[in-house]
Amino acid sequence: MIELSHLTKVYGDTAVVNDVNMEIEAGTITVIVGTSGSGKSTLLRMVNRLVEPTEGRVFLEGNDVSTMPPHELRRSIGYAIQNHGLFPHWTVARNIATVPMLLGWDRRKVEARVEELMELFQLDHAQFANRYPHELSGGQQQRVGVARAMAAKPALLLMDEPFGALDPIIRSKAQSDLKAIQRRTGTTILLVTHDMAEAVHLGDRIAVMDAGLLKQYAPAADILARPADAFVDDLIGSADRPFRYLTLGKVRAAVEPGDAEGAPLAADASLYEGLGELLWSGRDAAPVIDTAGAPLGRISLESIAERAARPK
Amino acid sequence: MKRRMIRTGTVLRLLVFAALLAFLLAPDRFAGLLTPLTNNGAPAIYNQGTLLDLTLSHLVTVGLSTVAAAIVAIGLAIFVTRPAGAEFLALSRAIVNIGQTFPPVAVLALSVPIMGFGEGPTRVALFLYGLLPIFENTLVGLSTLPPAVVETASAMGMTGRQRLLKVELPLAMPLIVEGIRLSTVIGLATATIGSTVAAKGLGEVIVAGLLSNNLAFIVQGGVITGVLAVLISDGFEALAHRMAKRRGASSEARQSDPDGQRSGA
């Protein structure tokens, strides 16, 4: 659905984005990860023309974005950033309604959409609709920011460090919520972060950028298993690698027949969570149940360890 | 405690306003208060025209010049903060600065030969004098907006014009109002010199007092002008404060917010 072709941005003598080619599949989450100054934000901002490329093209559903008027293009693409950028003089409801109002939706349709989104993002309409952004907590502001970005049901959502300003506990919930909402709506998401853990947690595919160059673009498991070069390897962190790898797998995949003592584990928990539970409760194995509570078998430290090893 | 202080302030302002109104509508009743300031049986209350007429004409002169200055200064500040006008920033600043540094008396002296005696020269002088505070404040207001907010406005698909009208100007408004307040207050005081070129206004009372050595005239002209300036300045301040408070820019608004509403995530 998105194709970046030879995309380059030069400021002065430096190419902050250097000949990047990428294809992004509709309905997936793609995470661009890199250190600050790697050009990842510039890359993102060339998609909705907040930055005009020096060379190269961006195609959206086959259409060259440079041929569309910028404001019309942007109304069709959601955009959420780290400091949410909420309009401080508008209420929560008015903020969320920004793009639908620009598109000239009728009032009742806008109101219905605002209510629907506030429910989706767990913001009580009666309580929050008429509040101003400064009256909300950081987590609530962030959710309003994402709700606003999704208000006109864009097929594509661009997010620049959307969880950067949140504390760790709220951040991890916000990430899971985003993933769940994305699965439900099928929105294509292109997200920028410097946090490899976030990239592995959210990304169907991960693009690693360094000094303007696209170093590797692959599914998360491939990036972890076969980093393209020393830089990607560093970014993953060698000590964390097996654990990151385990966050990708589900307990269900490592179930073996048999029984075990103690509290059961959910089949949909990640292997990482399973490992944590086993280590902390001092067990070698635990029973596994499905969502209905029916026993599926057991999971052992050994079977988890097998899946944390470098794939051959 | 705080609330009580605000209330006392409001009551005080209302009392001052009522006193001013009473004095303007029936100045003769207050003659007794001012008589001690006169000598040789001179009149205690200005008698070459009613004080109410002079006050209204003073306000109209200041009002018209400030409105004109606001339109030009805000327009100019908007223009030089757009990409197309950025290169005119230095030039506009220079012009507006000249308007401020050129003494209003000199403007009067120069414009009388062209415009003749009356309100005209005063309006020109006040207009030029009023440009700078409004221009500088609008400029600061428009150029110090949170970058994330301005960028998001574009990223949401607002056109340049929509961004200006829906986001930039409303957010800069408290500072713009502050600039208009400054210009108005300066204008109210400066307008008194207009009487030297026969502009109708409160300066007439003061000048008459100076010429006839009548302290009562000087005091009533000065006090009416001063009280007007304080009341109008207060009104603008309250307006700017209210606008800033709504968007959470004032620390007071944050403090008064119940804690429970902010901690929930």
Contacts between the chains, C-beta under 8 A, distances in Angstrom:
chain1	res1	chain2	res2	distance
A	48	B	155	6.3
A	50	B	151	6.9
A	50	B	154	6.6
A	50	B	155	5.9
A	70	B	154	8.0
A	71	B	154	8.0
A	71	B	157	4.7
A	71	B	158	6.7
A	71	B	159	4.9
A	72	B	157	6.9
A	73	B	157	7.6
A	74	B	154	7.1
A	74	B	155	5.8
A	74	B	156	6.6
A	74	B	157	3.9
A	75	B	156	7.3
A	75	B	157	3.3
A	76	B	157	7.8
A	79	B	152	7.0
A	79	B	155	4.1
A	79	B	156	6.8
A	81	B	148	6.2
A	81	B	151	7.5
A	81	B	152	6.7
A	81	B	155	7.9
A	82	B	148	7.8
A	83	B	146	7.9
A	83	B	148	4.5
A	84	B	148	7.5
A	85	B	146	7.7
A	85	B	148	4.1
A	85	B	149	5.2
A	85	B	151	6.6
A	85	B	152	3.2
A	85	B	155	7.8
A	86	B	149	7.6
A	86	B	152	7.8
A	87	B	149	6.3
A	87	B	152	7.7
A	87	B	153	7.4
A	87	B	167	6.1
A	88	B	146	7.9
A	88	B	149	6.9
A	88	B	171	7.0
A	88	B	247	4.2
A	88	B	248	6.2
A	88	B	249	7.5
A	89	B	167	8.0
A	89	B	170	5.1
A	89	B	171	6.0
A	89	B	246	6.9
A	89	B	247	4.5
A	98	B	156	5.1
A	99	B	156	5.5
A	99	B	157	6.3
A	102	B	156	6.8
A	102	B	157	5.5
A	102	B	158	6.5
A	102	B	162	7.2
A	132	B	246	6.7
A	132	B	247	6.3
A	132	B	248	6.0
A	133	B	248	7.3
A	134	B	247	6.9
A	134	B	248	2.7
A	134	B	253	7.5
A	134	B	254	7.1
A	135	B	248	7.1
A	135	B	257	6.1
A	135	B	261	6.3
A	135	B	262	7.1
A	136	B	262	7.6
A	137	B	262	5.8
A	137	B	263	6.5
A	137	B	264	6.0
A	137	B	265	5.1
A	138	B	265	7.6
A	139	B	265	3.9
A	140	B	264	7.4
A	140	B	265	6.8
A	148	B	156	7.6
A	170	B	265	5.3
